[in-house]
């Protein structure tokens, strides 16, 4: 696949900063971890789903959540597990 425009990235050091950026728009895709300084990735996910349901979000995390009926998410299509390396 060929893209006509070059890809660019934006990163945020804190959850609250990332949420503010994502809500501002201008992004085609969001890569999101669940464990973040300054807030919860879960809360970002809920807020963005309510405000920008069209935004594709890929959840990358080493913390695989316990899945139960209350989550309401089909994680088999939305969650990518990060590998952890031992030092």
N, C-alpha and C positions, 0 to 999 in steps of 0.2 A: 504494500500500500504506500502511496506517495502522498505526502502532505504539501500543500501549496504554501503554508506559512510555517516558519520555524517554531518549534516548541520552546516554551520558556517555563521556568518554575518559580514559585514563591514559597518560602517557608516561614513558619512562625515558631518561636521558641516556647511559647506558652499557649495553652488551650484558649484562654480568653482572647488573645491576640488573633489566633487562627480563626476563631468563630467570627470575629468582627470582619476579618478579610473575606471569609467565605460568604457572609451575608451581603457584603458589598457587591458581589457579582464579578463577572469578568473571567470566571474559571470554567474550563470544560470538564474537569475531573478533580476529585479530591481524594488524596491518600490520607488515611486517618488511623492513628494508633488509639487504643482505648485508654492506656495509662499515660497521662500527660501532666506536666507541671501546670499549675494555675487553673485546673478544672478537670472535668471528666470527658473522655472521648464519647462515652455513652450519651452525655447531655448534648454534646455537639451534634451527634448523629440524630437524636430526637428533634433538636431545634431546626436543623437543616432539612430534615424530612418534612417538617411542618411548613417551613418557609420557602424552600426551594426543592420541591419533590422531583424536579426534572434533573437535578445535578447528580451525575453518577458518582458514587462513593465506594472506594475500595478500602476495606478495613484490613490493616496489617497489624498483627499483634502476636506477641509471645504468650499472652494471657488468653487462652482459649476459654471463653465463657461457658458456664454451665447452662445448658439449653433447657428451658422448660416452657410450658404453655404461656406463661406471663410475658415472655419476651416478644412474642409475635413476629419473630424474624425467621426467615428460612436461610440459615447460615450456610447451608451447603453451596449456595450460589453467591454469597456476599463476604465470606471471610477467608483471608489468606493468613496462614500461620507463619510467623517469623521463626527462623531457626536460631537457637541460642548456642553460642560457642563457649566452651569451658576454657578458662585461662590456664 
